[in-house]
């Protein structure tokens, strides 16, 4: 049996001590997550992170750094996810831009509120990434090699 992990991206965006999060539906339940999603054919990891953040939050962002690579196998579906986590700055909120269908809302949450909702996080990676953002080194985007054709 061949096993293919799902390549995903996520973005940590902090503004005034709050983190840009999404409230989304997963397996019929509402959960909280960073703006995140799958790498699509033909795009770079950086392009995917910017696109997913815009589609899920209606925020245009600029990426400023790279946080790390995370590995998680979901007990719910057995899928292994390899998550590439970026750091970004919010530039512009496109108020009239529709959100992805699975997203209920985009919101800003401070760290204490995030901890209060710990049982409602999409995966352990959500809190792990925020903790890493607060306590570990941030890496330059140049760590990610561009895609050459």
Secondary structure, DSSP 8 states (H G I E B T S, - for coil): -----EEEEEEEEEETTEEEEEEEEETTEEEEEEEEEE--TT--HHHHHHHHHHHHH-EEEEEEEEEEEEEEE-TTT--EEEEEEEEEEEEEE-TT----TTEEEEEEEEHHHHHHTGGGBSSHHHHHHHHHHHHS--B-GGGS-----
